[in-house]
Amino acid sequence: MSARTGGELIVASLVAQRATLAFGVPGESYLPVLDALHDTADSLRFIVCRHEGGAAYMAEAYGKLTGRPGVALVTRGPGASNAAVGIHTAMQDSTPLVMLVGQVGSDFVDREAFQEIDYRRMYAPVAKWAAQIDRADRIPEYIAHAFATAMSGRPGPVVLALPEDMLTARAEVSDAPRAVAVSASPAAEDIAAVRDLLVRAERPLVIVGGSRWDARACARLQAWADASGLPVACAFRRQDLFDNRHACYAGDVGIGIRPGLAQRIRDADVLVVIGERLGEMTTSGYSLLDVPRPRQALVHVHPGAEELGRVYHGARIVCATPGAFV
């Protein structure tokens, strides 16, 4: 094992996570990372953007399309600030994303050095996890943890700050293995209870949304609708989860919802919500379901345990990924 710089370890760790694309605006605060990216251009392509907001949005789109974290690299101060809107979008849309931010050296910290910001405090409210890597020998640990955190439970963005002196320090350390998303499956009694509710339902409705869907889960969802005749609606920004031409498609539950569909949700006796956290846009300003206990018998299925019961307390709450439940 040979000693590598922090910049080389950052890029090697991204390659170990099988990242193939990174988006960003070059900056002087993370030059060792840019040098390492040049050396690994065949395995990890760096897309140079004109603005950090665009880089964050590109990484967010990558996360949505692949289910693996999109990677963004931005410089300190203005760069990190410009990228904030993309991080906030990734948080609200439950999109896996890892953003690396250049930072002043540890010998300058807390002196209000040029463009110095504490990114752990800045991004704490809008990121799933915000941290700083102070030791080069811990880079593989932090990057692997960032990828696992971004993908597991309710996916979201992770922000890691990279002090300049850490990026030039050398360390002998192995690369971490590729992180995988932690899966959650429903218990047998959960499925039995939901089935019992649906068998007795007169006005059932299914709403699908959130992330952690894949082609197989969507196909199984459509097969379930074919077999049961259950109406299926798609939550805000999730119209692609169910074929909009299908006979069971009930519409888009988002901004400007059709009045008839809104009334159908209010009148449902059993409402099965899969993957969607039931935010403001999907609930028409929290008016379609009463808070905290909806009139409808709510079955809320979500991969993040922290989201279950956060706003709505349902008749049955199920911690599971959409695919496992369907």
N, C-alpha and C positions, 0 to 999 in steps of 0.2 A: 504494500500500500504506500503510495507516495503522497506527500503533502500537497494540498491544493489551496488556492486562495478562496476567500469567501465567495467572490464572484463566480469562480469555477464551480464551487459546491452548489450554489443556487441553481445554475443552469443544469448541472449534472442531476440534481434532485428533481428538477422539472422533467428532464428526460426519463428518469427512473419512474416517474408517474405517467409516462407515455404521453406527455403533452407534445403536440406537434406544431402548434401555432401559439404565438404570443403577440399581443397588440400593445403598442405604446408610442410614446414620444420620447426620443433620447434626451437625457439630461446629464449634467456633470456630476450629479450626486450618486449615480450608480454606474460609473464608467467601467469598473471591473466586470460587471454583469454584461455590459454591451460587448466588451472584448471576448468574453466567454461565448456569448451568442454568435459572434462572428466565427468562432472556431467550430461551432456545432450547427452551422446553418443547414447542413444536409439532413439533420434529424429534428431540429427545432427551428422553424422559420419565424423570424421576427418581422411583423407587419408594422412598418413605420407610418404613424398617423399624423395628421396636422393638428389635432387637438385632443387633449386627454379625455374630454367628454366622449368623443367619437371612439377612442380606444376602449373606454369602459363599456360603451354600448356594444361594440363589436364582441368583446369578451362575454358580455351578457347574452348576446344572441347565440354565440358558440355554446354556452352552457345550456341554453334552452333547446338547441337542436341536437346536442349529443348526450346530455345527461352527465357529462364530465365537466369539471370546472373550466371555464374560460380563464385565460391568464392575461392580466394587464400589468404593464410596467410604466410607472410615472415618476417624475422627479419630485423633489420636496416642494413644500410651500404652494405656489400657484398650480403646479401640476397635480398635486393631491387634491387641491380644492376644486379644480376643473372636473376631476373625475367623480366628484361626490354624487352628482345626479345619477350616474350609471350605477353606483353602489346602492343608492336608495332604491332605484328601480329593481335591482337584483334582489334586494331584501323583500320588497313588497310583492314581487312576482315569484318568490321562492326559487331563485335561479342559482345554481352553484357557480361560484366565481372566486378566484384568488387574485388579489391585487398586491403587487410589490411596490413599495414606495421608498425612494431614496431618503436618507436622513442625515443630519449633521453628525459628525463624529462624536464618540462618547466623551472625548476630551473637551468638547464645546457645549455639551448638553446643559440645559437650565441656565444658560447665559443670555438667552434670546439672541442666539447667533443668527446669521443671515438666513431667512426663510425657515427658521426653526418652528416646528409645531409638534406637540405631543399627539401623535396619531392614534394612540390608544384612547385618549380622551375625546379627540375629535370624531372618531368613527364609532365609538362605543354605541351610540343610539341607533345607528343605521347599518351596522354590520353584525353578522352572527358572531364573529370573534375578531378582535383587533389586538395585535401583539407586536412586540419588537424583538428581533433576534440580536442579542448582544454578544454571543459567542459563535465563532465560525464552526466549532466542532458540534454545535447543536442544530446546524442548518438542516440536515436530512430529517431530523426529528420534527422540526417546526413545519417544514414543507409537507411531509407526510400527514401530520396532524391537520394542517390547513386543508388538504384535499379531502381527508376523511370527514372533517367537520362541515365543509361546504356541501358534501353530498348526502350526509346521513340525516335521518329524521326529517324535519322540514329543511330542505336545502336553502342555502343563502350565501352571501359574500363573506369572505375572510380577507382582512387587510393585515399585511406584515410590513413593518418598517425595517429598513436596512441601514444601520449606521455606516458611514463611509469607512471608518477604520476597521470595522468588522469585515468589510468586503475585501480589504487588502491583506488581512491577517491570514496566516496559513494554518491548516489543521490536517491531521491524518485521521480520517473517519470514513466508514463505509456508507454507501447509499442505502436509504431505507427502501423496503419493498413497496410495491404499488399499493396504494390505499384502495379499499373497496367500501361502498356504501353499506351501512348497517341496515339489514332488512327487518321488517316487523310483519308478523302474520297474525290473522285473527284466530282466536280460540274457537274450538268446536261449538261451545255454548253461545258464542257471539253469532255465528252463522245460523244456528238453530233459532235464536231469538229473533233475528232479522227476518228469517224465512216465515216465522209464525206471524210477525207483524204484517208482512206483505200478503200472506194467504188471506188474512182477515180484512185487508184494506179495501176500501171502496173507491178512494180517490188518491192513489199513490203517485208519486213523482220522484224521479231520480235527477239529481244535479251533480255533474262531474266538473272538476276543475283542479287547480293546483298543479304541482309538478310531479316528477317521478313516474310519469306514464311512459310507456313505450309502445311500439307497434303491436306487440303481442297482447298487451293489456287492452289496447283499444279494440283489437279484433275480438277478444273475449267479451268485452263490454257489448259489442254489437251482436254477438251470438246470444248473449243473455237477453238482450232486448228482442231479438227475433223469437226466442223460445217463450218469453213471458208476456210480450206485448207492452211492457212497461214504457211509459213516456220518459224520454231522456232529454234534459236541457243542459246547455253548456254555460259555465260561469264566465265572468268577465275575463276577456282576453284568452279564452280557452275554446273558441268555436271549432278548432280543428280536432278536438278529441272524439267527436262523433260525426258520422256522415250527415251533413245537413240536408241531404236528399232522402234520407231514410224515413220510412213511414212512421217510426217511433220518435223522430226528432221533434222536440217541443219548442225549440227556439233558444235565443241567446239571453241569458240572465245577466244583463250589464246596464250600461248607461242607455237611457231611452228604451227601457224594456216595454214590450207590447203590453197594453193594459190587460188584455185577456190572459196572458201568461202570468202577469203579476197576481191577478186574482186567482188563477189556478194554484199558484204557490200558497197563497193565503188560505185557500179552501182545502188544501191537501190534508188528508187524515194521517198519511204516513209520508214523510219526506226523507229520502235516503241521499245524503250528501257525501260524495266520495272524492277525497283529495283536496277539496276546496276548504279554505279556512273561514269562509263566510265573512268577508270584509265588507267595507262600506259600499263599494260599487255593486257587488253581487246581491246585497240585501236591500238595495235602494235606500241607503242611509239608515240601515238597521230597522226598516219599517215593515219588511215582508215577514219577519219572524219577531215575536216578542222577546225582549231581553228581561231576565235571563232564561226564562222557561217558555219556549215556543208553544203555541196552541197545537201545532202539528206534533205528531209523534216523530221526533227527530232522531234519525240514525246518523251519527256523525262519524265518518271514517277518515282518519288522517294519520300520516306516518310520524308526525311529531307529537309526542305525548303532551308537550307544553301548550299545544294549541287546543287540545280537547278540554272543553269546559272553561276556556278562557273568556268567552263571551256568552255562549249558549250552552245550557245544560240539557242534553238530549235524553230521550227515552232509552237510548243505547249508544254508548260511545265506544269506538273500536279503534285501537292503535294498530294500524296496518298500512302497508303501501297499497296504492290502488290496484296494482296487478294481483297481489296476494289475495285481496278481498274479493275482487271480481272472479 
